[in-house]
Amino acid sequence: MNKDRIVSAEDLIEHVWDNEADLFSNSFKVHINSLKKKLAAYCGDKELIKNIRGLGYFIAQEYADESAE
C-alpha cells in the first residue's frame, strides 16, 4: 500500500496508537528500533526499515524487490 512512499512518524503513531499519543515520546523510536532489530535478525542483518531524518520511514526497496521474486 505504501510502496515507495515515506510514511511520517505522525502517520504511523496515529494508525498504531490513539490520537492522544505523545508525538515527542521516545517510546515510538524504541518500538521502531526493536522492530528493525527483529527484522534484521530474521532477514540476514539487512536494514529493512529505513529512516529519512525529518521525513519518516520506508521499507527498503532492495528488500521489496527480493521478496517479489
C-alpha distances in whole Angstrom, upper triangle without the diagonal:
4,6,9,9,11,11,15,17,17,14,14,17,17,14,16,19,21,22,25,24,26,24,26,27,27,25,22,22,24,21,19,22,23,19,20,23,22,19,22,24,22,21,24,24,21,20,16,15,17,18,19,22,22,18,16,14,12,11,14,14,17,15,12,15,17,15,14,18
4,6,5,8,8,11,14,15,12,12,15,15,13,15,19,21,21,24,23,24,21,24,25,24,23,19,20,22,20,17,20,21,18,18,21,21,18,20,23,22,20,23,23,20,18,14,13,14,15,15,18,18,14,12,11,8,9,12,11,15,14,11,14,17,15,15,19
4,5,8,10,14,16,18,15,15,18,19,17,19,22,24,25,28,26,27,24,26,27,26,25,21,21,23,21,18,20,22,18,17,21,21,18,19,22,21,19,21,21,18,16,13,12,13,14,15,18,19,15,14,11,8,7,9,8,12,11,8,11,14,13,12,16
4,7,10,13,16,18,16,16,19,20,19,20,24,26,26,28,26,27,24,26,27,26,26,22,21,24,22,19,21,22,19,18,22,22,19,20,23,22,20,22,21,18,16,13,12,12,13,13,16,17,13,12,10,7,8,8,7,11,12,9,11,15,15,14,17
4,6,10,13,14,12,13,16,17,16,18,21,23,22,25,23,24,21,23,24,24,23,20,19,22,20,17,20,22,19,18,22,22,19,21,24,23,21,24,23,19,17,14,12,11,12,11,14,14,11,9,8,6,8,10,10,14,14,12,15,18,17,17,21
4,6,10,12,10,11,14,15,15,16,19,21,20,23,21,21,17,19,21,20,20,17,16,19,18,15,17,19,17,16,20,21,18,20,23,23,21,23,22,18,15,13,10,9,9,8,11,11,7,6,5,5,8,10,11,15,15,14,17,19,19,20,23
4,7,8,6,7,10,11,11,13,15,17,17,19,17,18,14,17,18,18,18,14,14,17,16,13,16,18,16,15,19,20,18,20,23,23,22,24,22,20,16,14,11,11,10,10,12,11,8,5,5,6,10,12,14,17,17,16,19,21,20,21,25
4,5,5,6,9,10,11,12,14,16,15,17,15,15,11,13,15,15,16,12,12,16,15,12,15,18,16,16,20,21,20,21,25,25,24,26,24,21,18,16,13,12,10,9,10,8,6,4,6,9,12,15,17,20,20,19,22,24,24,25,28
4,5,5,6,8,10,10,11,13,13,14,12,11,8,10,11,12,12,8,9,12,12,10,13,15,14,15,18,19,19,20,23,24,23,26,23,21,18,16,12,12,10,10,10,9,8,5,7,10,14,16,19,22,21,21,24,26,25,26,29
4,5,5,6,9,10,10,11,10,12,10,10,7,10,12,13,13,10,12,15,14,13,16,18,17,18,21,22,22,24,27,27,27,29,27,25,21,20,16,16,13,14,13,11,10,8,11,13,17,20,22,25,24,23,27,28,27,29,32
4,5,5,6,9,10,11,10,13,12,13,10,14,15,16,15,12,14,17,15,14,17,19,17,18,22,22,21,23,26,26,26,28,27,24,21,19,15,16,14,14,15,13,11,9,10,12,15,18,20,23,22,21,25,26,25,26,29
4,5,5,6,8,11,11,13,11,12,10,13,13,14,13,9,11,14,11,10,14,15,13,15,18,18,18,20,23,22,23,25,24,22,19,16,13,14,13,14,15,14,12,9,9,11,13,17,19,22,20,19,23,24,23,24,28
4,5,5,5,8,8,10,7,9,8,11,11,12,10,7,10,13,11,11,14,15,14,16,19,19,19,22,24,24,25,27,26,24,21,19,16,16,15,16,16,15,14,11,12,14,17,20,22,25,24,23,27,28,26,28,31
4,6,6,6,6,9,8,10,9,13,13,15,14,11,14,16,14,14,18,19,18,20,23,23,22,25,27,27,27,30,29,27,24,22,18,19,18,19,19,17,15,13,14,16,18,22,24,27,25,24,28,29,28,29,32
4,6,7,9,12,11,13,13,16,16,17,15,12,15,17,14,14,18,18,16,18,22,21,20,23,26,25,25,28,27,25,23,20,17,19,18,19,20,19,17,14,14,15,17,21,23,25,23,22,26,27,25,26,29
4,7,9,11,10,12,12,15,14,15,12,10,13,14,11,12,16,15,14,16,19,18,18,22,23,23,24,27,25,24,22,19,16,18,18,20,20,20,18,15,14,16,17,21,23,26,23,22,26,27,25,26,30
4,7,8,6,10,10,13,12,14,11,10,14,14,12,14,17,17,16,19,21,21,21,24,26,25,27,30,28,27,24,22,19,21,20,22,21,20,19,17,17,19,20,24,26,29,27,26,30,31,28,30,33
4,5,6,10,11,14,14,16,14,13,16,18,16,17,20,21,20,22,25,24,25,28,30,29,30,33,32,31,28,26,23,24,22,24,24,22,21,19,19,21,23,27,29,32,30,29,33,34,31,33,36
4,6,8,10,13,13,16,15,14,17,19,17,18,22,22,22,24,27,27,27,30,32,32,32,35,33,32,29,27,24,24,22,23,23,20,19,18,19,22,24,28,30,33,31,30,34,35,33,34,38
4,6,9,12,12,15,14,13,17,18,17,19,22,23,23,25,27,27,28,31,32,33,34,36,34,33,30,29,25,26,24,25,23,21,21,20,21,24,26,30,32,35,33,33,36,37,35,37,40
4,6,9,8,11,10,10,13,15,14,15,18,19,19,21,24,24,25,27,29,29,31,33,31,30,27,25,22,23,21,22,21,19,19,17,18,21,24,27,30,32,30,30,34,35,33,35,38
4,5,5,9,9,9,12,14,14,15,18,19,20,21,23,24,25,27,29,30,31,33,31,30,26,26,22,22,20,21,19,17,18,16,18,21,24,27,30,32,31,31,35,36,34,36,39
4,6,8,9,8,10,13,13,14,16,18,18,20,22,23,24,26,28,29,29,31,29,28,24,23,19,19,16,17,15,13,14,13,15,18,21,24,27,30,28,28,32,33,32,34,37
4,6,9,9,10,12,14,14,16,18,19,20,22,24,25,26,28,29,30,32,29,28,24,24,20,20,17,17,15,13,15,14,16,20,23,25,28,31,30,30,33,35,34,36,39
4,5,7,8,10,11,13,14,15,17,18,20,22,23,24,26,27,29,30,27,27,23,23,20,20,17,19,17,16,17,15,17,20,23,25,29,31,29,30,33,34,33,35,38
4,6,5,6,9,10,11,13,14,16,17,19,20,21,23,25,26,27,24,24,21,21,18,18,15,17,15,15,17,15,16,19,21,23,27,29,27,28,32,32,31,34,36
4,5,5,6,9,10,10,12,14,15,17,18,20,21,23,24,26,23,23,20,20,17,18,16,18,17,17,18,16,16,19,20,23,26,28,26,27,31,31,29,32,35
4,5,5,6,9,10,11,12,14,15,17,18,20,21,22,24,22,21,18,17,14,15,13,15,15,15,15,12,12,15,17,20,23,25,23,24,27,28,27,29,32
4,5,5,6,9,10,10,12,14,15,16,18,20,21,22,19,19,15,15,12,13,11,13,12,13,14,11,11,14,16,18,22,23,22,23,26,27,26,28,31
4,6,5,6,9,10,11,12,14,15,17,19,20,21,18,19,16,16,13,14,13,16,16,17,18,15,14,17,18,19,23,24,22,24,27,27,26,29,32
4,5,5,6,9,10,11,12,14,16,17,18,20,18,18,15,15,12,14,14,17,17,18,18,14,13,15,16,18,22,23,21,22,25,25,24,27,29
4,5,5,6,9,10,10,12,14,15,16,18,16,15,12,11,8,10,10,13,14,15,15,11,9,12,12,14,18,19,17,19,22,22,21,24,26
4,5,5,6,9,10,11,12,14,15,16,13,13,11,11,9,11,11,14,14,16,17,13,12,13,14,15,19,20,18,20,23,22,22,25,27
4,5,5,6,9,10,11,12,14,16,13,14,12,12,11,13,14,18,18,20,20,16,14,16,15,17,20,21,18,20,23,23,22,25,27
4,5,5,6,9,10,11,12,14,12,12,11,10,9,11,13,17,18,20,19,15,12,13,12,14,17,18,15,17,20,20,18,21,24
4,6,5,6,9,10,10,12,9,9,7,7,6,9,11,14,16,18,18,14,11,12,10,12,15,15,13,15,18,18,17,20,22
4,5,5,6,9,10,11,8,9,8,9,10,12,14,17,19,21,21,18,15,15,14,14,18,17,15,18,20,19,19,22,24
4,5,5,6,9,10,9,10,10,10,11,14,16,20,21,24,23,19,16,16,14,15,18,18,15,17,20,18,17,21,22
4,5,5,6,8,8,8,8,7,8,12,15,18,20,23,21,18,15,14,11,12,15,14,11,13,16,15,13,17,19
4,5,5,6,4,5,6,7,9,12,15,18,20,23,22,19,16,15,12,12,15,14,11,14,16,15,14,18,19
4,6,6,6,8,10,11,13,15,18,22,24,26,26,22,19,18,16,16,18,17,14,17,19,17,16,20,21
4,6,7,9,11,10,13,16,19,23,25,28,26,23,19,18,15,15,17,16,12,15,17,14,13,17,18
4,6,6,9,8,12,14,18,21,24,26,25,22,18,16,13,12,14,12,9,12,14,11,11,14,15
4,6,9,10,13,16,19,22,24,28,26,24,20,18,15,14,16,13,11,15,16,13,13,17,17
4,6,9,12,13,16,19,21,25,24,21,18,17,14,13,15,13,12,15,17,14,15,19,19
4,6,9,10,14,17,19,22,21,19,15,14,11,9,12,10,8,12,13,12,13,16,17
4,6,7,10,13,15,19,18,15,12,11,9,7,11,10,9,12,14,13,14,17,19
4,6,10,13,16,18,17,14,10,8,6,5,8,8,6,9,12,11,11,14,16
4,7,10,13,15,13,10,7,6,5,6,10,11,10,11,14,15,14,17,19
4,7,10,12,11,8,6,5,6,6,10,11,11,12,15,16,17,19,21
4,6,9,8,6,5,7,9,10,13,15,15,16,18,20,20,22,25
4,6,5,5,6,8,11,11,14,16,17,17,20,22,22,24,26
4,6,7,9,11,14,15,17,20,20,21,24,25,26,27,30
4,6,10,13,16,17,19,22,23,23,26,28,28,29,32
4,7,10,14,15,17,20,20,20,23,25,25,26,29
4,7,11,13,15,18,18,18,21,23,22,24,27
4,7,9,12,15,14,14,17,19,19,20,23
4,6,9,12,11,11,14,16,15,17,20
4,6,9,7,7,11,12,12,13,16
4,6,6,7,9,10,11,13,15
4,5,5,6,9,10,11,13
4,6,5,6,9,10,11
4,5,5,6,9,10
4,6,5,6,9
4,6,5,7
4,5,6
4,5
4
